[in-house]
Amino acid sequence: MFNVNGIPAVLIQNNRNTSSVYDDQDKTQVNVVCCPYNVDMTDRFGMYTVPEAEGYFILKHCVDVKEGDQLIIAGRTFSILKVKDNWIWNKIVNFTVAVK
């Protein structure tokens, strides 16, 4: 479920084609839509936060995102620190990513 007007972004996926060897040339760019997420407005009990994160974004469930990928939004490049999947009724509905 993604019911907001999202921000266009570019997701740089690292190491999707090689199996076990890190290759800094193995990069794929994918155009995605993301939404900024404000963690200050949420309840802190059991909250998913990362201390060194600068911000949080929500991505659609069909996006292939992993830790270590990069997200380019409005000319700024962010590194993805953590990826958390959000479930409703036994189905992944979106991903919350912590970026730095």
Secondary structure, 3 states (H helix, E strand, C coil): CCCCCCEEEEEEEECCCCCCCCCCCCEEEEEEEEEEECHHHCCCCCCCCCCCCCEEEEEECCCCCCCCCEEEECCEEEEEEEEEEEECCCCEEEEEEEEC
